[in-house]
Every structure is written in structure tokens, then in C-alpha cells.
Amino acid sequence: MWVLLLRRLRSLSGPPGLLCAGSARSLSGRPPLDMSAARVRTTFLDFFRNKHGHLLVPSSPVRPRGDPSLLFVNAGMNQFKPVFLGTVDPRSAMASYLRVTNSQKCVRAGGKHNDLEDVGRDVYHHTFFEMLGTWSFGDYFKEEACSMAWSLLTEYYGIPADRLYVSYFCGDTASGLPVDEETRQTWLDIGVPHTRLLPFGLRENFWEMGDSGPCGPCTEIHYDHVGGRDAAALVNANSPEVVEIWNLVFMQYNRDMDQSLQLLPQFSVDTGMGLERLVSVLQGKTSNYDTDLFTPLLHAIHQRSKVGPYGGRTGSADQGKVDMAYRVVADHVRTLSVCVADGVHPGMSGAELVLRRILRRAVRFCVEVLQAPQGALASLVPTVAHILGDVYPELHKEKERIMDIINDNEAHFLSSLQQGSRLIQRTLQRTEDSRGVFPASVAWSLHRDLGFPLDLVDLMLDERGVQVDRQELDRLIAENHKVMLELQSGALTRWTLDVQSLAALQRRGIPHTDDRLKYCYSLQDGGRYVFPACRATVVALYDGQTLVSEVAEGQRCGVLLDQTSFYSEQGGQSHDQGYFTRDGLQDVLFPVEDVVLVGGYVVHQVTAAGRLKTGDQVQLHLDEVHRLSLMVNHTATHLLNFALRTVLGPSVHQRGSHVSTDRLRFDFSVKKSLSTSQLQQVEACLHDIISANQRVHSKEVPLQEVKSISGLRTVDELYPDPVRVVSVGFPVSELFNVGTGRETSVELCCGTHLLHTGSVQDVVIISERQTVRGISRIIAVTGHEATRAREAGQVLSEDVDSLSARLTGSAPSDLTSAHRLAKDVGLLSDAVDSTPIPQWQRRELQSQLRALQRRSNTIVRKLETREAVSRAQVLLEKNGKKAVLVDLVEADTLPVVMKTVNQLTAVSPLSHVMLLTHHRHSGKVLCACQVPKDSASLLASDWATAVCRHLGGAAGGSAVVAQGTGSTSDITDALRWAEQFALQRKQ
């Protein structure tokens, strides 16, 4: 009451931010002053930095550092997680943060927070947005946070107070959480009327970081776009007229793993306000896309399109989805620009796959709906840089690279887009009586073979008034996943020609497959690989048992062509992927599931998507991204072989390898596992070769002549004659009969390789171990995966340093803190063991963590003993040296209970002692007991087992000591039952 009275007295004196004469303009009900987005951002940051002493911290990149739970940074607080969780390195600058402000780049697409599919449908969803935020780490709390927020909105931005509504947490009886009366009273003291101060529950006004960790009530400020009315009923009602603009989170609790809540030792504040929505309020717009964050982009899009100007329409009013396309392209090009500038590129997994979906969605709307020419999307990047580049200068710096990446990916997708659109149209014409249901097999083909994101397929079908058969599509996805697993494990039978079929082919005079086109690719200026087109004739079909002349739709078969550009699995390299189309049926795709070489014939395993017969003409479509990934990893394998020989000497011999799209495996002879120093030397050697961007040469050489090639590496295999030789740095012809002056990588190899080593970008060895004595296996990743591995290693190294500093600085003085520290060491050890990071770094960190684990365990044991001694003393004073001592003890863990029992029996060796601990929130009971060694009538194991069974649990131990667990809501009854059991047995 005294605190509340002081607040009311202060409110009468009118401190800054309160509704007093100085803020009369904000009471007028007029719309706020029109401000540019740049001024809105600057006003926010200057207000907190200059007027309220906050440190301005730059935005972190949108790629999360060391947080595998996130695809992208999706909130301003992400970079400050170590502070909230108490894991921040005490030596770092972040450890000294008290009050902080910034404008954080955020992306919400994929993962838990995913706005991708909503973008364009309305006028306020975005995949990229800026979060204006403030934080207090143990400094100010609710009163100051609310006052500063209100002052900024009403006095500095000029938002009328009668257009604002405030929500607060109304409590939750089931969770034992009280009403946030402190926040409610703060707003009343500021001057918010009762009618505009609204209570809400857990879902709206209680914020949690995750299933466990810091959490607390929040208060939200909402704005009424209309004004002049009572709009309280529209707050949190998903009304576009009344929108939340600022969320103030008060982190005062910690949720434990058992879901119980404890007060944090240090309270914090985390506030966030979306810049785009705030700007729409301050510019008097109901649509974010009508603000100056987007209007220059929309104007630039119109200049490049063949449709009318942006009209802001939604739903059925938006004929042809033109305005939706404007919004999609404007939003997505912002996201693409920011992500690529921060090092996230369109790719095949994780955040890269999400960005690929965003790019393809943007391309499709740009080309098909807005009718813009190829290259229009990338040409918008300078406009994005103009709007955002002053605050995020990397957009100016990386502008050309962003445009190149968008253009390359657009060119790759456009042919597939045109083909996919034709396939959808043809399928709809063929299935007019399907009652609005689109065949799942065609939708799956669009995704698997043409690279269409499934949400894009849904969108294109929705525009045509049909929906995919979702149940059947889910079945096909699951079936494909099963087939992929079987292929990887070798459980799926590969279709190879039997001896009779091979003989039949030879009798018919069918020549071996000409597969030379698999090597016929070139490197254009800008580093883009161009692969040749391939038209071929079906010369034979194999149904798994015999050659046939024709296969029907849905039939699995092996297709033999007169020529192919597909690589068949051999030499340790995985087969190519892709599809082919048949002349006269260009919109039906025959996906190639496997490619094998049998007796000179290349067999393409497919499930026929339509009727196919010998003599048909087909066009082959290679999955170029898949092929290029294989080329990168195969060339990296050769470089690794050379680097190992350079570092370890000529005794190293290859014993096997496998090249896939995501990693490479290399087995080699070596007496023992490589040391940390040797691993670092191998990676350094690889780095030098890659950085030199050496030319990769290849040539077919008669088998007899290869023996005279200097430094040639061979494997114990049968080679064709002539054989293909691959060398790095020097043409093969210059390596015959030369001395040691030209030491380089040169191997016999039938695989596909890069033309320059620079395209590898980087190689990181993420695993090295002896599989058997004398044979080691290396797993390595390349390119962006290697970059991610190094980034993850750096983050984990910083985490280990931080943990070490926490232990060194001041050892925990209480058992809870010690257990938390020991748990952190264990969790970090698990992360170091399982995360792809450089292997040399993993070993160093594992060594450090083992030392930290020993130290933390020692601290825990000492504190457990100290606590046990203290608990035992209290119990002895209470009970004395009774023959049967059963009592309740406060303890968090079973070891403390057991040690307390040990302490009691050490003082009173003739006593039969049992202690129980009751965790009231969960009802869990911990039980430990000890009896004298000569106790024949009452064994500790029998006593503990009986009591824990009575409590619905279990126990175990010996005749002297035992422990267990159970649960109860009545601990008094449990104590009485345990004592009676012991007394009866002792009689």
C-alpha cells in the first residue's frame, strides 16, 4: 500500500511522460504527426539513448549464432538470450549491459513463427521486419518501462492518448500466478482510464521464452485507427482497426523443467515494437504497404510490370491477385536482400531452403502475375538499399552480390515455372470432373521434380479454385521419405540388368550407352556452371525381370537410352537426379530415382508417369544443384587425399570414399587417429589449394601409360582402358615422367569435378576416428555447410570460455546454482559432441569441458555434504537418537537426502533412519534410508521398496542403504506409514 500511495503522490506532480499540461496535444484525438520511417526509427533510438541512458547496440545478423532452435533471428531479444539465461561470459561487454536499445532485423518464415503464407493476402504480414526494442537487465522495471513507453508515444510521436488501449495480465489460478497488480496500478498512475485498461490471460499477456526458462507477465499498448469511440471490445480480437503496437515483457519468473515457477534473482524488461506497424500509425495509414517503407518499392515494381499501379485491394476485390503480387514481391525482395547480405543464400536445407521458397514465390508473382521481365526482381535491390541502407550499410556494400544471386536463382527456376504452369493447366483440363480436387501425384511431381515449394503449389491451385488431395499427398511424402531411407541404407533393391537381358541387348545390336555428356559442362563468367541439354531415344525398357517394349503409367521400370547426361553411381560418387519428358507429352515428368551402370548400359530407374515405349524421344533435365553439390564434394575429396599425404607422408593410402550432396566420407590407412595439430594442418593445406583457385584438369589416358604419371594416387580397383585422369593445378599431359617439382593431386577417377578449386569455398573436417585398427574415417563438409560448422564452433568455443569464467570467477555458494552450473556443463558437452564443428576444435573443447565437469562435480559434492550436515544437525536436535527416525527434510535432489541420512547414521549408528522430501508442485517424493549392518528384521531395501510402492513408485538398494521415488499429496500420511512399517518389522 505504501508503494502504491507514493505512486499516486508522484502522479499528481506530473513527471515526464504523464498526462499533464505538457502533453495536451496528445489528448486532442487528432491523428499523430506524419513522420518518415527514418525519423520514426531515429526518434525511438535517440529517445532511449540520449534521454534515458540506454546503450545503442547494433542489430545482429538475421542468421542466428549458436542457436539451433532458430532458422532466423525472429525477435530483438535473440542476441540477448545469454543475459536472460545467465550464461553470458562475465568478461564480455554484454555482461555489463544494464539498459540497451536497438533496431533489430527480423525474419519470420519457417519454424514456429512463420508468416510466409500470409504475406500478400493482407496488408500487414511480412517475412522481414524491424523490431524496435529496449531492455533492462536488473536495472529499471515496470514503472519506468511503462512511463518511458507512454512518454515516447504520446509526447514525442504525438499519438492521441484517447486512441490507445492497454492490456495487462489478469493472473491464472491454475498456474498459481497472481494478477499483475503492479503494472495495472502503474498505468492508472500514468493516467490511463479504467475503461481503457483491459485484463487478459496467459495466452495474450504472459510471455515465455520456451518450455522452460525466464518468463513473465507482459503489458501491450494497442492503437485504434478509427478513434472517437469506445473500441475496448476490439482489443485482441484480430481487428485490423485496433492493432497492438508495443509489447512490454517483465521477466520476473523462471519456469523449471517440472513446470514450476520460481522468482528470478534479477528482474528484466524486454520491450518490442514493430517499426512497420508504428510507421503506419504515425503516417495515418491502415496498411503497412502504404508507408514510405514500401511505396518506393511498389512504384519501382509498377515501372517494371505490365499491369496497373498498386491499388491496395485484398480478397475478392483484388481481381487477378495483382495487388497481392505487389505486396509479395515488395516484401520478399526486402527479405532476400537482408538475408543474402547477412550470409544466408537460397539452398536445399534449413534457413537456405526457406529463402529458396521465398525467392521462388517472388519470381512466380513477379513474372506470371505482374508480367515483369526476367531480372526485374533483382533490379529492385538498389531500391531496398536506398530505403534501408543508411541504417543497415551492408545492403549498399553487398548490393551487386545480392543481385547476382537473385538473378542466378531466378534463371534456374523460370523454365521450371513455365513447365509447371503448363502441367497444372493440362491436368486441370484432363480432370474437369474432379470436383475441385487436384491429383496429389502431380502436385508431388511439381515439388520433387521441378522444385516447387508445396505452399506455392497450394497457392497456384487456390487461384484456380481447386485444392490438392492432402491425404494422398501426405502419403506420397511419407512413401518418398521411406524410399530415400531405404536407398541410403541399401535396403532398396536396385534395378540392374540380369545376364539374360544383357545378352538380349547384345543380340539386338544395341550399343552401350553414350554417357560422355555428363562431362560436358562449362563455367561462365560470374562462376555459373552450364550443363548441356540432352535429347535421347529410348532403346530398351526393363521391368525388373525381362526386356519389354512398353510400360504403362505407374509401372516401375529401367529405361535405357542411346545417350545420357546423367551420372550413374560409381567411383564412390552418388548418382545424378532429375527427370525426363517425352516428346508429345512434354508436361508429364518421368522422375529419375536411380541411375546405375551395368555392362556398359546406363539404366535410369523411373516410375512411369505416362505410357512409355521403345523408340520414344525424350528430353533429359538434370538437377543441376544436386550435380554441382556432388562436383564440389568430389573435388574436395581429391584435395583431402592430397592434403593428408602432404601432412602425414606417403604411407597414407585411400581405403574407400563416398561422395554425397551434403558431405564426403574418406577412409585411409594411418597407424592412429590424427592429432589436433595434424587436423589443423590438413585444413590449412586444403585452404591454400582452394584459395589459389587452381584449375582442375581431366584427360583419358591409355591404362599402360598412367604408370609414368608422377604422384598418381590409385585405389585397388579395376579400371577401364582408357582411364580418366583428374589432376589439380597442372594439365595431365605435363605430369608424365617428371620429378618431384610438380607435386599435386592427381588420381584415376570417373567422377564429375569442378573446373576450379575455388568453387569448393571451404572444407571442414567434422569427424575423424579409427573405424578399425590402422584405418581412419574422415567426414567433411564444404561450402556453406563448412561456414556454418566454423560459426557453430566459434559460438561453442565462446560458450565454453564463458562457462569457464563463471566457474573461475566466483564458485557457486548454494546448491541450486551449483546444480545449474553442472547441468550447463553437461548440456554444453552434449552440444559439442553432436554439433557439426571442426573436429580439431571439438577435441579441444571436449578436453576443457571434462575439466569443467570435474570441477563442477566437486563443487556440487562439497555443497551437498555441507547442506546434508546442516539438515542432519537440525533433525538430530529435533528427534535425538531414536531407534526409528522417520522425518521430512527439505532437499532438491536425492543425493542430498541420502547424504543427510548418512550424516544421521554416522552420529547415531544404531538408528534406523528414513528421510522423505516432498516437492509440493509436482507431488514427487524422494526417499532414502539406512539401517545398521546387523539389522536382520528390517532391511533397507525392503523398507524403501515398501514405502515407495505405497507411494506408487519404486526403489532399490542394499540391505544397509536404499533409495527411491514416489508421489503423494499427503506427505504426513506417507511419513506415518513409513514409520509404522519399520516399527512392525522391528518387533
Secondary structure, 3 states (H helix, E strand, C coil): CHHHHHHHHHHHHCCCCCCCHHHHHHHCCCCCCCCCHHHHHHHHHHHHHHHCCCEECCCCCCCCCCCCCCCCCCCHHHHHHHHHHCCCCCCCHHHHCCEEEEEEEEECCCCCCCCHHHCCCCCCCCCEEEEEEEEEECCCCHHHHHHHHHHHHHHHCCCCHHHEEEEEECCECCCCECCCHHHHHHHHHHCCCHHHEEEECHHHHEEECCCCEEEEEEEEEEEECCCCCCCHHHCCCCCCCEEEEEEEEEEEEEECCCCCEEEEEEEEEEEEEEHHHHHHHHCCCCCHHHCCCCHHHHHHHHHHCCCCCCCCCCHHHCHHHHHHHHHHHHHHHHHHHHHHHCCCCCCCCHHHHHHHHHHHHHHHHHHHHCCCCCCCCHHHHHHHHHHHCCCCCHHHHCHHHHHHHHHHHHHHHHHHHHHHHHHHHHHHHHCCCCCCEECHHHHHHHHHHHCCCHHHHHHHHHHCCCEECHHHHHHHHHHHHHHHHHHHHCCCCCCCCCHHHHHHHHHCCCCCCECHHHHCCEECCCCCEECCCEEEEEEEEECCCCEECEECCCCEEEEEECECCCCCCECCECCCCEEEEECCEEEEEEEEEEEEEECCEEEEEEECCCCEECCCEEEEEECHHHHHHHHHHHHHHHHHHHHHHHHHCCCCCEEEEEECCCCEEEEEECCCCCCHHHHHHHHHHHHHHHHCCCEEEEEEECHHHHHHECCCECCCCCCCCCEEEEEECCCHHHHECCCHHHCCCEEECCCCCCCEHHHHCCEEEEEEEEEECCEEEEEEEEHHHHHHHHHHHHHHHHHHHHHHHHHHHCCCCCHHHHHHHHHHHHHHHHHHHHCCCCHHHHHHHHHHHHHHHHHHHHHHHHHHHHHHHHHHHHHHHHHCCCCEEEEECCCCCHHHHHHHHHHHHHHCCCCEEEEEEECCCCCEEEEEEECCCCCCCCCHHHHHHHHHHHCCCEEEECCCEEEEEEECCCHHHHHHHHHHHHHHHHC
